[in-house]
């Protein structure tokens, strides 16, 4: 019986520690590009334009993209299905310097992605930020510890793709 109590105590301790981890995870990358902020925002706010630098299209040539809504602006978006998973990405806000997307990954959550484009040193500084709410799930909170390492490279590739558009 002592073994059962010990196992339960260890599981409870791990769950408690996991719940003490941050609920919100933010991953940010930026790059300077030789495009105008207006050009970057126009691409990011357009479903077709987004695909010209979408890092997942680069890493998964079989990625299925199905557009929905208007072709650009708030409400535009696409469904995706590929080796990294499936879900939707929808534009929820567009300003002169940023575009915000809601990414719906079903049971995996709904991260919010913002891509900003601001004038910088004769070009544009593009900042790609994703904010994820890990909720109260201890497994998700532990997973959150690795988000920067996992997603950072993907967003660096996306920024590299934007640079190549210049």
SERO-4910 file (N, C-alpha, C, O; in steps of 0.05 Angstrom, whole numbers):
BEGIN
 pado doro    nc1    nc2    nc3   cac1   cac2   cac3    cc1    cc2    cc3    oc1    oc2    oc3
  Unk    A     16    -24      0      0      0      0     17     25      0     10     46    -11
  Unk    A     41     24     13     59     47     14     68     54    -14     72     78    -20
  Unk    A     73     35    -31     81     40    -59     60     56    -73     67     75    -88
  Unk    A     35     49    -70     13     63    -83     12     92    -74     10    110    -90
  Unk    A     14     96    -48     14    124    -37     38    140    -47     36    163    -53
  Unk    A     61    127    -49     85    140    -59     81    149    -88     88    171    -95
  Unk    A     71    131   -104     66    137   -133     46    160   -135     50    178   -151
  Unk    A     25    159   -119      5    180   -120     17    207   -111     10    228   -122
  Unk    A     34    206    -91     47    231    -81     65    242   -102     66    267   -106
  Unk    A     80    225   -116     98    235   -138     81    247   -160     89    269   -170
  Unk    A     60    234   -168     42    245   -189     31    272   -181     30    291   -197
  Unk    A     21    274   -157     10    298   -146     31    321   -146     25    344   -152
  Unk    A     55    314   -138     77    334   -136     84    344   -164     87    368   -168
  Unk    A     85    326   -184     91    334   -211     69    352   -222     74    373   -235
  Unk    A     44    345   -217     21    361   -226     22    389   -213     17    409   -227
  Unk    A     28    390   -187     29    415   -173     51    433   -184     47    457   -189
  Unk    A     74    421   -188     97    436   -200     90    446   -227     96    469   -234
  Unk    A     77    429   -244     70    437   -271     50    461   -270     52    479   -287
  Unk    A     32    461   -251     13    483   -249     26    509   -239     14    530   -242
  Unk    A     49    507   -228     64    531   -220     79    543   -244     89    566   -242
  Unk    A     81    529   -266     94    539   -290     76    561   -303     52    561   -297
  Unk    A     88    578   -319     72    599   -331     49    589   -348     51    569   -363
  Unk    A     26    602   -346      2    595   -361      5    605   -390     -4    592   -409
  Unk    A     17    629   -393     20    641   -419     48    639   -429     67    644   -415
  Unk    A     51    630   -454     77    627   -467     78    646   -491     59    647   -507
  Unk    A     99    661   -494    103    680   -516    129    673   -530    150    670   -518
  Unk    A    126    671   -557    150    665   -574    152    689   -593    132    695   -607
  Unk    A    175    702   -594    179    725   -612    205    723   -627    226    715   -616
  Unk    A    203    730   -652    227    732   -669    224    757   -686    202    765   -692
  Unk    A    247    769   -695    245    792   -713    268    791   -733    288    778   -729
  Unk    A    263    806   -754    283    809   -775    279    835   -789    257    846   -790
  Unk    A    301    846   -800    300    870   -816    299    862   -846    314    846   -855
  Unk    A    280    874   -860    276    867   -888    276    892   -906    270    914   -896
  Unk    A    282    888   -931    282    911   -950    256    913   -965    255    914   -989
  Unk    A    234    914   -950    207    919   -960    195    941   -944    202    945   -921
  Unk    A    175    954   -955    161    975   -940    143    961   -920    133    939   -925
  Unk    A    137    975   -897    118    963   -878     91    958   -891     78    938   -885
  Unk    A     82    975   -909     56    972   -923     56    946   -940     36    932   -940
  Unk    A     78    941   -953     80    916   -969     79    891   -952     65    872   -958
  Unk    A     93    892   -929     92    869   -911     64    865   -900     54    842   -900
  Unk    A     52    886   -890     25    884   -879      5    874   -900    -12    857   -894
  Unk    A      7    884   -924    -11    874   -946     -9    844   -950    -29    831   -953
  Unk    A     15    834   -950     19    805   -953      8    789   -929     -5    769   -932
  Unk    A     15    799   -905      7    784   -881    -24    784   -878    -35    764   -868
  Unk    A    -37    805   -887    -66    807   -884    -82    793   -906   -106    792   -905
  Unk    A    -68    781   -925    -80    768   -947    -74    738   -946    -52    729   -941
  Unk    A    -95    722   -950    -91    693   -949    -71    684   -970    -52    668   -964
  Unk    A    -73    693   -994    -55    686  -1015    -27    697  -1010     -7    684  -1014
  Unk    A    -26    722  -1000      0    735   -994     15    720   -971     39    717   -972
  Unk    A      0    711   -951     12    697   -929     26    671   -938     47    664   -928
  Unk    A     15    658   -958     26    633   -968     53    637   -982     68    618   -985
  Unk    A     59    662   -990     85    668  -1003    108    666   -984    131    664   -993
  Unk    A    103    667   -958    124    665   -939    118    645   -916    135    642   -898
  Unk    A     95    632   -917     87    613   -896    109    592   -892    115    576   -910
  Unk    A    121    591   -869    143    572   -864    135    543   -866    151    526   -872
  Unk    A    109    538   -860    100    510   -861     98    500   -890    100    476   -895
  Unk    A     93    519   -909     93    511   -937    121    503   -946    125    486   -963
  Unk    A    141    516   -934    169    510   -940    177    482   -929    191    467   -943
  Unk    A    169    476   -905    177    451   -892    159    427   -899    167    404   -895
  Unk    A    135    433   -910    116    411   -916    104    416   -944     83    429   -946
  Unk    A    117    406   -965    107    411   -992     79    399   -997     66    406  -1016
  Unk    A     71    380   -980     45    368   -982     23    382   -966      0    374   -966
  Unk    A     30    405   -953     11    420   -937    -13    428   -954    -10    440   -975
  Unk    A    -37    422   -943    -61    428   -957    -72    455   -945    -76    457   -921
  Unk    A    -76    474   -962    -86    501   -954   -113    505   -968   -115    503   -993
  Unk    A   -134    511   -953   -160    516   -964   -170    544   -954   -176    546   -930
  Unk    A   -170    564   -971   -178    591   -963   -208    592   -956   -224    576   -966
  Unk    A   -215    611   -938   -243    617   -933   -246    647   -927   -226    660   -922
  Unk    A   -271    656   -928   -276    685   -923   -266    702   -945   -260    693   -967
  Unk    A   -264    729   -939   -254    747   -959   -224    741   -966   -211    726   -950
  Unk    A   -214    751   -988   -186    745   -995   -166    759   -978   -143    751   -976
  Unk    A   -175    781   -965   -156    796   -947   -172    810   -926   -196    814   -928
  Unk    A   -157    818   -905   -169    834   -883   -183    816   -862   -181    791   -863
  Unk    A   -197    829   -844   -210    815   -822   -230    795   -833   -246    801   -851
  Unk    A   -228    771   -822   -246    749   -831   -234    731   -852   -244    709   -857
  Unk    A   -212    740   -865   -199    723   -885   -183    702   -870   -174    706   -847
  Unk    A   -180    679   -882   -164    658   -869   -162    633   -886   -170    633   -909
  Unk    A   -152    612   -873   -148    587   -887   -148    564   -868   -141    566   -845
  Unk    A   -157    541   -878   -154    516   -864   -128    504   -873   -120    507   -896
  Unk    A   -115    490   -855    -90    476   -863    -90    448   -852   -102    442   -831
  Unk    A    -77    431   -866    -74    403   -858    -48    392   -869    -44    393   -894
  Unk    A    -31    383   -852     -5    373   -860      9    357   -839     -4    349   -819
  Unk    A     34    352   -842     49    335   -823     51    347   -796     56    333   -776
  Unk    A     49    374   -793     50    388   -767     24    389   -753     22    397   -730
  Unk    A      2    381   -767    -24    382   -755    -45    395   -773    -40    400   -797
  Unk    A    -68    401   -761    -89    414   -777   -103    435   -760   -102    434   -735
  Unk    A   -116    454   -773   -130    475   -759   -138    497   -778   -139    493   -803
  Unk    A   -143    521   -767   -149    544   -783   -133    568   -773   -123    569   -750
  Unk    A   -129    587   -791   -116    612   -784   -133    634   -796   -138    635   -820
  Unk    A   -143    653   -779   -161    674   -787   -151    701   -779   -142    705   -756
  Unk    A   -152    720   -797   -144    748   -791   -166    760   -773   -189    760   -780
  Unk    A   -158    770   -749   -177    781   -730   -174    811   -727   -192    825   -717
  Unk    A   -151    823   -736   -146    851   -733   -124    860   -753   -104    846   -757
  Unk    A   -128    883   -766   -108    894   -784   -106    924   -777   -125    938   -776
  Unk    A    -81    932   -772    -75    961   -768    -54    968   -789    -43    950   -802
  Unk    A    -47    993   -791    -25   1001   -810      2    987   -804     19    985   -822
  Unk    A      5    978   -779     32    967   -773     31    938   -763     52    927   -756
  Unk    A      7    925   -762      6    898   -752    -19    883   -762    -39    895   -769
  Unk    A    -16    856   -762    -38    838   -769    -39    817   -747    -18    806   -740
  Unk    A    -63    812   -737    -66    791   -716    -83    769   -727   -103    773   -740
  Unk    A    -74    744   -722    -88    720   -730    -95    703   -706    -80    702   -686
  Unk    A   -118    691   -707   -126    670   -687   -120    644   -701   -130    639   -723
  Unk    A   -104    627   -688    -98    600   -699   -114    581   -682   -110    579   -658
  Unk    A   -131    566   -694   -148    546   -680   -136    518   -685   -139    508   -707
  Unk    A   -124    506   -665   -112    480   -667   -130    458   -654   -120    437   -647
  Unk    A   -155    464   -650   -173    445   -637   -165    441   -608   -162    460   -593
  Unk    A   -162    416   -600   -155    409   -573   -128    419   -564   -122    420   -540
  Unk    A   -111    426   -583    -84    436   -577    -84    466   -570    -63    476   -562
  Unk    A   -106    479   -573   -108    507   -564   -113    527   -587   -116    519   -610
  Unk    A   -113    552   -579   -118    574   -598    -98    597   -594   -104    617   -582
  Unk    A    -74    593   -604    -54    614   -601    -61    638   -618    -75    636   -638
  Unk    A    -52    662   -609    -56    686   -624    -29    695   -635     -9    697   -621
  Unk    A    -29    700   -661     -4    708   -675     -6    737   -684    -26    745   -696
  Unk    A     14    752   -679     15    780   -689     41    784   -704     63    777   -695
  Unk    A     38    796   -728     62    803   -744     61    833   -747     42    844   -758
  Unk    A     82    846   -737     85    875   -738    105    882   -759    125    868   -763
  Unk    A    101    905   -772    120    915   -792    123    945   -787    104    960   -791
  Unk    A    147    954   -778    152    982   -771    177    991   -785    196    976   -788
  Unk    A    177   1016   -795    201   1027   -808    225   1025   -789    223   1030   -765
  Unk    A    248   1017   -802    272   1014   -786    296   1016   -805    299   1000   -823
  Unk    A    314   1035   -800    340   1037   -814    338   1034   -844    352   1018   -856
  Unk    A    320   1048   -857    317   1047   -886    302   1023   -896    299   1019   -920
  Unk    A    292   1006   -878    276    983   -886    253    979   -867    241    999   -858
  Unk    A    248    955   -860    226    948   -842    235    927   -822    247    907   -830
  Unk    A    229    932   -797    233    911   -777    207    896   -774    186    907   -767
  Unk    A    208    869   -780    185    852   -778    187    836   -753    208    822   -748
  Unk    A    167    837   -736    167    822   -711    143    802   -711    120    810   -715
  Unk    A    150    777   -707    130    755   -708    127    745   -680    147    735   -668
  Unk    A    103    748   -668     99    739   -640     75    721   -639     54    726   -652
  Unk    A     78    699   -624     55    681   -619     52    679   -589     71    674   -574
  Unk    A     27    682   -580     20    680   -551      1    656   -548    -20    655   -561
  Unk    A      9    638   -530     -8    614   -526    -16    612   -497      0    617   -479
  Unk    A    -41    606   -492    -51    602   -465    -51    572   -460    -65    557   -473
  Unk    A    -35    563   -441    -32    535   -435    -54    525   -416    -55    501   -410
  Unk    A    -71    543   -407    -93    535   -389    -83    522   -363    -61    528   -354
  Unk    A   -100    505   -352    -93    491   -327    -83    463   -331    -79    448   -311
  Unk    A    -80    455   -356    -70    428   -362    -40    426   -355    -24    439   -368
  Unk    A    -32    409   -336     -4    407   -329     14    398   -352     36    407   -354
  Unk    A      3    381   -369     19    371   -392     24    394   -411     47    397   -421
  Unk    A      4    411   -417      8    434   -434     28    453   -422     44    465   -437
  Unk    A     27    457   -396     45    476   -384     74    466   -385     92    482   -390
  Unk    A     78    440   -382    105    429   -386    114    432   -415    136    440   -421
  Unk    A     95    427   -433    100    430   -462    108    459   -468    125    464   -486
  Unk    A     96    478   -454    102    506   -458    131    514   -453    141    533   -465
  Unk    A    145    498   -437    173    503   -432    190    500   -458    212    511   -459
  Unk    A    180    485   -477    195    479   -501    185    494   -526    196    491   -548
  Unk    A    165    511   -522    153    525   -545    172    544   -559    173    544   -584
  Unk    A    188    559   -544    207    577   -558    226    562   -576    232    570   -598
  Unk    A    237    540   -565    256    524   -580    243    511   -605    255    510   -626
  Unk    A    218    502   -602    204    489   -624    194    509   -645    199    505   -669
  Unk    A    180    530   -636    168    548   -655    187    569   -666    184    579   -688
  Unk    A    207    576   -650    226    597   -657    238    592   -685    240    611   -701
  Unk    A    247    568   -690    260    562   -716    240    565   -739    247    573   -761
  Unk    A    215    558   -733    195    560   -754    190    589   -762    189    596   -785
  Unk    A    189    607   -741    184    635   -747    209    648   -759    206    667   -775
  Unk    A    232    639   -752    257    648   -764    256    642   -794    265    658   -811
  Unk    A    247    618   -801    244    610   -829    224    628   -843    229    637   -866
  Unk    A    202    633   -830    182    651   -842    193    679   -847    188    691   -868
  Unk    A    208    689   -828    221    716   -832    242    715   -855    244    734   -870
  Unk    A    256    693   -857    275    690   -879    260    690   -905    270    701   -925
  Unk    A    237    677   -906    221    676   -930    211    704   -937    210    711   -961
  Unk    A    204    720   -917    195    748   -922    219    764   -934    215    779   -953
  Unk    A    242    760   -922    266    774   -932    271    768   -962    279    785   -977
  Unk    A    266    743   -969    271    734   -997    252    747  -1017    257    746  -1041
  Unk    A    230    758  -1007    210    771  -1024    220    798  -1034    210    808  -1054
  Unk    A    240    809  -1021    250    836  -1028    265    836  -1055    274    856  -1064
***
